[in-house]
Amino acid sequence: MAWNKHEEGREKIMNLLYQSTRGGEKGLTASQAILKGLSDDGGLFMPVEIPVLDIPVEKLAAMTYQETAYEVMKRYFTDFTEEELKGCISRAYDEKFDTEEIAVLSKAGGDYFLELYHGSTIAFKDMALSILPHLMTISARKNGVENEIVILAATSGDTGKAAMAGFADVPGTRIIVFYPKGGVSRIQELQMVTQKGENTAVVAIHGNFDDAQTGVKKIFGDQEFGKRLAEKGYQLSSANSINIGRLIPQVAYYVYAYAKLVGNGELQQGEPLNVTVPTGNFGNILAAYFAREMGIPIGRLICASNDNKVLYDFFTTGTYDRNRPFILTSSPSMDILVSSNLERLIYLSTGCDGEKTAGLMKELADTGKYTVTDAMRQRMKEFWGGYADETENEETIRDLFVKHGYLIDTHTGVAAAVSGKYRKESGDHGKMLIVSTASPYKFSGSVLKAITGKAPENGESEFDVVDELARVSGMAVPKAVEEIRTAPIRHTAECDVADMEKQVAGILGC
Ligand SMILES: *Cc1c(COP(=O)(O)O)cnc(C)c1O
């Protein structure tokens, strides 16, 4: 058994191992779990325990983002050396971000907004996807993998671009992204189809995000196809938030935000901080839960949904039911009916019972729904589900802008609206952190409509809308948007959901 020396207090901590939420695979190291992405039994990898962050908050408050990230990640990725982890961190959180703070805290209307959109693709996915390629290439080296790693990603708009930006021209890797045609914003689509890098491919599918995600999971599960790829020297992995290598880096910004708020006197030490997260695949809010379990005094975890309110229904009734129409909203990155990472919470709420979790997931696959027990619900009581419709979202964005001069995007708008509902319904007026997941410019048309009441005219170019938003808001247009104004379109492939595997085979030439 490997032991790592622990700097604080010099006590020894064990090598933290990972197991599947469905009980079929156990005893993997962090690097093995990162490489695999998804377990062979279809489950998600979880550490056998959530480590404690035994560092006094005043010490955390003095740390940079990179130092905080290291303290969090070294407790999970225990088979990485200090040099390897610090190397990954410094290559990920560098000048690609437009601010040295990496994650920015702003105060508006009495709430704190944690801006996670200062990376190269202006959405919070950059927080994890700028480090995942580095974690993955080191994991491959550690495990003697000589195959080329092929990243398959389904995207509701932001993951695809952030993953390609991270993996573009990384030696030993290829990346193929599937997005729902017509299901992402125009800026999101342009960002993806103009992506550079000889190892990148983008395919629009005729279906919605859930179709794309299910299709990708199916390709992962096809053992025959896996063998064919291996013969050609390829090995599949995942950059979706099911990969533990995406979840853990996200824990860092909750630790960082709490410590900074204590450091600058906004919070008393130990004072609970409620957190509202605009939620889709349940990765971001689960990272907040991990931070809480590590010892950060996070109070309630408020899970904000748009009109696709499957999680709101789940937290209010105990039944998860995906049998409903899929609604396209102005917050497309949250247009999801199957929230993959919820499986990790389900697993924890069963007391880490793989068999029980596998049973519920089988029910979900067979019937589209399942119901959890009262005991399980009791274990999730820190979570509060809420949702906001399009009108509430627009009103919230307008209000914040008009009254406080603060501009947010449509996903953050959902979160801000739901945090207001939470305060009203619960009577809990504790301090609130609202997670801001995208730059308003990524959704220029919807944001402009929210603050001016006017929808962009038919045929108006996306960049006219961007310029109009800049004029009205006074907020500078980010570099990521300027870059795609003139960038040539490099990717035009489209396919039916049933042909996704064929597409992959074609792209890889096998
Ligand atoms: C991905 C995304 C979300 C949802 O995050 P999950 O971790 O999938 O719950 C919310 N907002 C934006 C802008 C996103 O890109």
Ligand as a Chemical Component Dictionary entry (heavy atoms), coordinates in Angstrom:
data_LIG
# 
_chem_comp.id                   LIG 
_chem_comp.type                 NON-POLYMER 
_chem_comp.pdbx_formal_charge   0 
_chem_comp.three_letter_code    LIG 
# 
loop_
_chem_comp_atom.comp_id 
_chem_comp_atom.atom_id 
_chem_comp_atom.alt_atom_id 
_chem_comp_atom.type_symbol 
_chem_comp_atom.charge 
_chem_comp_atom.model_Cartn_x 
_chem_comp_atom.model_Cartn_y 
_chem_comp_atom.model_Cartn_z 
_chem_comp_atom.pdbx_ordinal 
LIG C1 C1 C 0 -22.770 23.201 -17.679 1  
LIG C2 C2 C 0 -23.413 24.453 -17.265 2  
LIG C3 C3 C 0 -24.317 24.487 -16.193 3  
LIG C4 C4 C 0 -24.730 23.235 -15.453 4  
LIG O1 O1 O 0 -23.685 22.701 -14.682 5  
LIG P1 P1 P 0 -23.753 21.184 -14.174 6  
LIG O2 O2 O 0 -22.447 20.957 -13.513 7  
LIG O3 O3 O 0 -23.932 20.352 -15.398 8  
LIG O4 O4 O 0 -24.911 21.083 -13.254 9  
LIG C5 C5 C 0 -24.831 25.708 -15.808 10 
LIG N1 N1 N 0 -24.508 26.846 -16.466 11 
LIG C6 C6 C 0 -23.643 26.854 -17.501 12 
LIG C7 C7 C 0 -23.354 28.136 -18.193 13 
LIG C8 C8 C 0 -23.064 25.664 -17.936 14 
LIG O5 O5 O 0 -22.205 25.679 -18.961 15 
# 
loop_
_chem_comp_bond.comp_id 
_chem_comp_bond.atom_id_1 
_chem_comp_bond.atom_id_2 
_chem_comp_bond.value_order 
_chem_comp_bond.pdbx_ordinal 
LIG C1 C2 SING 1  
LIG C2 C3 SING 2  
LIG C2 C8 DOUB 3  
LIG C3 C4 SING 4  
LIG C3 C5 DOUB 5  
LIG C4 O1 SING 6  
LIG O1 P1 SING 7  
LIG P1 O2 DOUB 8  
LIG P1 O3 SING 9  
LIG P1 O4 SING 10 
LIG C5 N1 SING 11 
LIG N1 C6 DOUB 12 
LIG C6 C7 SING 13 
LIG C6 C8 SING 14 
LIG C8 O5 SING 15 
# 
